[in-house]
Amino acid sequence: MKNYLKYLERAASWLASIILLQTLFIKFTAHADSVMLFSTLGLEPYGRIGVGVVELIAALLMLFKRSAFLGSVLTMGLMTGAILSHVFILGIEFNGDGGALFSLACVCFFAASVVARMNFKGFDFKNY
């Protein structure tokens, strides 16, 4: 693998993991915004805690090269749910955040897709 591609993959992996991990404190401490979001979705409290646990697992899997593909696919699934929830239920801007949560979900999805693509066993770096 070319050196810069290795760094790109690791940077994308860390970016997605950091985004996932930084939201865990808010979810696990039952911050009012998180409770309101999951109440709007009809998933409070079990959905909030369950999503937090799955996000923790996905973030940890992506940090290790061996399990990065599995973690990235799991992250893409989580972020697809987050993006669709914002588009169809919550709105792009939720509770006056200026679209920050939606933007973070999109960035996290994109970073995870880079990690998934670059860790897919059929990926051939000779063409890049």
C-alpha contacts under 8 A as a table, 3 or more apart, distances in Angstrom:
res1	aa1	res2	aa2	distance
1	M	5	L	6.76
1	M	6	K	6.56
1	M	125	F	6.26
2	K	5	L	5.42
2	K	6	K	6.46
2	K	125	F	7.49
3	N	6	K	5.19
3	N	7	Y	6.47
4	Y	7	Y	5.08
4	Y	8	L	6.10
5	L	8	L	4.90
5	L	9	E	6.10
6	K	9	E	5.24
6	K	10	R	6.27
7	Y	10	R	5.12
7	Y	11	A	5.96
8	L	11	A	5.13
8	L	12	A	6.11
9	E	12	A	5.21
9	E	13	S	6.12
9	E	114	V	6.71
9	E	115	V	5.48
9	E	118	M	6.62
10	R	13	S	4.94
10	R	14	W	6.15
10	R	115	V	7.71
11	A	14	W	5.16
11	A	15	L	6.03
12	A	15	L	5.04
12	A	16	A	6.19
12	A	111	A	4.83
12	A	112	A	6.81
12	A	114	V	6.72
12	A	115	V	6.32
13	S	16	A	5.41
13	S	17	S	6.16
13	S	62	M	5.82
13	S	63	L	6.37
13	S	68	A	7.50
13	S	72	S	7.86
13	S	111	A	6.67
13	S	112	A	6.61
13	S	115	V	5.99
14	W	17	S	5.01
14	W	18	I	5.97
14	W	62	M	7.60
14	W	63	L	6.48
15	L	18	I	5.25
15	L	19	I	6.29
15	L	108	C	7.29
15	L	111	A	6.88
16	A	19	I	5.21
16	A	20	L	6.25
16	A	59	A	7.25
16	A	107	V	7.68
16	A	108	C	4.80
16	A	109	F	7.66
16	A	111	A	5.75
16	A	112	A	6.15
17	S	20	L	5.11
17	S	21	L	6.00
17	S	58	A	7.73
17	S	59	A	4.41
17	S	60	L	7.18
17	S	62	M	6.64
17	S	63	L	6.93
18	I	21	L	5.08
18	I	22	Q	5.95
18	I	59	A	7.56
19	I	22	Q	5.44
19	I	23	T	6.77
19	I	104	L	7.08
19	I	108	C	6.67
20	L	23	T	5.74
20	L	24	L	6.92
20	L	55	E	5.99
20	L	56	L	7.05
20	L	59	A	6.14
20	L	108	C	7.81
21	L	24	L	5.33
21	L	25	F	7.76
21	L	55	E	7.39
21	L	56	L	6.44
21	L	59	A	6.67
22	Q	25	F	6.51
22	Q	26	I	7.94
23	T	26	I	5.49
23	T	27	K	6.44
24	L	27	K	5.01
24	L	28	F	5.91
24	L	52	G	5.84
24	L	55	E	7.80
24	L	56	L	7.39
25	F	28	F	5.30
25	F	29	T	5.93
26	I	29	T	5.50
26	I	30	A	6.25
26	I	31	H	5.24
26	I	34	S	6.48
27	K	30	A	5.42
27	K	31	H	6.50
27	K	34	S	5.87
27	K	35	V	7.81
27	K	48	R	6.20
27	K	49	I	6.68
27	K	52	G	6.29
28	F	31	H	7.83
28	F	48	R	7.86
28	F	49	I	6.44
28	F	52	G	7.08
30	A	34	S	6.39
30	A	35	V	5.95
31	H	34	S	5.35
31	H	35	V	6.21
32	A	35	V	5.09
32	A	36	M	6.05
33	D	36	M	5.07
33	D	37	L	6.13
33	D	95	N	7.69
34	S	37	L	5.08
34	S	38	F	6.23
34	S	48	R	7.60
35	V	38	F	5.35
35	V	39	S	5.88
35	V	44	E	6.51
35	V	45	P	7.38
35	V	48	R	7.57
36	M	39	S	5.00
36	M	40	T	6.09
37	L	40	T	5.21
37	L	41	L	6.49
37	L	90	L	7.73
38	F	41	L	4.92
38	F	42	G	6.06
38	F	43	L	5.13
38	F	44	E	5.02
38	F	45	P	7.32
38	F	47	G	6.99
38	F	48	R	6.11
39	S	42	G	4.81
39	S	43	L	5.83
39	S	44	E	4.96
39	S	45	P	7.81
40	T	43	L	7.72
40	T	90	L	7.40
41	L	44	E	7.75
41	L	85	S	7.86
41	L	89	I	7.38
41	L	90	L	7.81
43	L	46	Y	6.22
43	L	47	G	4.52
43	L	48	R	6.61
44	E	47	G	5.60
44	E	48	R	5.88
45	P	48	R	5.36
45	P	49	I	6.37
46	Y	49	I	5.27
46	Y	50	G	5.81
47	G	50	G	4.98
47	G	51	V	5.81
48	R	51	V	5.36
48	R	52	G	6.13
49	I	52	G	5.00
49	I	53	V	6.23
50	G	53	V	5.16
50	G	54	V	6.29
51	V	54	V	5.14
51	V	55	E	6.01
51	V	78	L	7.99
52	G	55	E	5.05
52	G	56	L	6.15
53	V	56	L	5.09
53	V	57	I	6.35
54	V	57	I	5.08
54	V	58	A	6.12
55	E	58	A	5.03
55	E	59	A	6.02
55	E	75	T	7.12
55	E	78	L	7.51
56	L	59	A	5.21
56	L	60	L	6.21
57	I	60	L	5.25
57	I	61	L	6.12
57	I	71	G	7.56
58	A	61	L	5.13
58	A	62	M	6.23
58	A	70	L	7.83
58	A	71	G	4.49
58	A	72	S	6.98
58	A	74	L	5.90
58	A	75	T	5.82
59	A	62	M	5.26
59	A	63	L	6.51
59	A	71	G	6.57
59	A	75	T	7.63
60	L	63	L	5.29
60	L	64	F	7.18
60	L	71	G	7.45
61	L	64	F	5.84
61	L	67	S	5.22
61	L	68	A	5.63
61	L	70	L	6.91
61	L	71	G	4.64
61	L	72	S	7.90
62	M	65	K	6.99
62	M	67	S	6.20
62	M	68	A	4.03
62	M	69	F	7.10
62	M	70	L	7.47
62	M	71	G	4.67
62	M	72	S	6.06
63	L	67	S	7.86
63	L	68	A	6.50
64	F	67	S	5.64
64	F	68	A	5.75
65	K	68	A	5.04
65	K	69	F	8.00
66	R	69	F	7.68
67	S	70	L	5.51
67	S	71	G	6.26
68	A	71	G	5.07
68	A	72	S	5.93
68	A	115	V	6.94
68	A	116	A	7.31
68	A	119	N	7.02
69	F	72	S	5.16
69	F	73	V	6.25
69	F	115	V	6.65
69	F	116	A	4.96
69	F	119	N	5.48
69	F	120	F	6.72
70	L	73	V	5.29
70	L	74	L	6.21
70	L	116	A	7.82
71	G	74	L	5.09
71	G	75	T	6.05
72	S	75	T	4.92
72	S	76	M	6.08
72	S	112	A	4.73
72	S	113	S	6.70
72	S	115	V	6.13
72	S	116	A	5.39
73	V	76	M	5.06
73	V	77	G	6.32
73	V	112	A	7.14
73	V	113	S	7.57
73	V	116	A	6.35
74	L	77	G	5.17
74	L	78	L	6.33
75	T	78	L	5.03
75	T	79	M	6.03
75	T	108	C	7.76
75	T	109	F	6.93
75	T	112	A	6.37
76	M	79	M	5.12
76	M	80	T	5.96
76	M	108	C	7.88
76	M	109	F	5.23
76	M	112	A	6.09
76	M	113	S	6.79
77	G	80	T	5.11
77	G	81	G	6.47
78	L	81	G	5.25
78	L	82	A	6.35
79	M	82	A	4.79
79	M	83	I	5.92
79	M	105	A	5.53
79	M	106	C	7.23
79	M	108	C	7.06
79	M	109	F	5.62
80	T	83	I	5.17
80	T	84	L	6.04
80	T	109	F	7.35
81	G	84	L	5.23
81	G	85	S	5.97
82	A	85	S	5.08
82	A	86	H	6.26
82	A	102	F	7.59
82	A	105	A	6.52
83	I	86	H	5.17
83	I	87	V	6.19
83	I	102	F	6.35
83	I	105	A	6.31
83	I	106	C	6.99
84	L	87	V	5.01
84	L	88	F	5.94
84	L	89	I	7.85
85	S	88	F	5.47
85	S	89	I	5.24
85	S	90	L	6.01
85	S	91	G	7.80
86	H	89	I	5.69
86	H	90	L	4.56
86	H	91	G	4.76
86	H	92	I	5.32
86	H	93	E	7.95
86	H	94	F	7.94
86	H	102	F	6.54
87	V	90	L	6.68
87	V	91	G	5.40
87	V	92	I	6.03
88	F	91	G	6.63
90	L	93	E	7.64
90	L	94	F	6.18
91	G	94	F	6.01
92	I	99	G	5.31
92	I	102	F	5.91
93	E	96	G	6.16
93	E	97	D	5.87
93	E	98	G	5.19
93	E	99	G	4.14
93	E	100	A	7.39
93	E	101	L	7.87
93	E	102	F	7.36
94	F	97	D	5.73
94	F	98	G	7.32
94	F	99	G	6.63
94	F	101	L	7.74
96	G	99	G	7.84
97	D	100	A	5.63
97	D	101	L	7.26
99	G	102	F	5.27
99	G	103	S	6.07
100	A	103	S	5.06
100	A	104	L	6.10
101	L	104	L	5.13
101	L	105	A	6.20
102	F	105	A	5.13
102	F	106	C	6.32
103	S	106	C	5.09
103	S	107	V	6.18
104	L	107	V	5.10
104	L	108	C	5.94
105	A	108	C	5.09
105	A	109	F	6.05
106	C	109	F	5.08
106	C	110	F	6.19
107	V	110	F	5.15
107	V	111	A	6.11
108	C	111	A	5.15
108	C	112	A	6.04
109	F	112	A	5.15
109	F	113	S	6.11
110	F	113	S	5.06
110	F	114	V	6.39
111	A	114	V	5.18
111	A	115	V	6.41
112	A	115	V	5.00
112	A	116	A	6.06
113	S	116	A	4.97
113	S	117	R	6.01
114	V	117	R	5.21
114	V	118	M	6.10
115	V	118	M	5.26
115	V	119	N	6.06
116	A	119	N	5.27
116	A	120	F	5.98
117	R	120	F	5.29
117	R	123	F	7.04
118	M	123	F	6.46
119	N	123	F	7.30
120	F	123	F	5.57
124	D	127	N	6.36
124	D	128	Y	8.00
125	F	128	Y	5.42
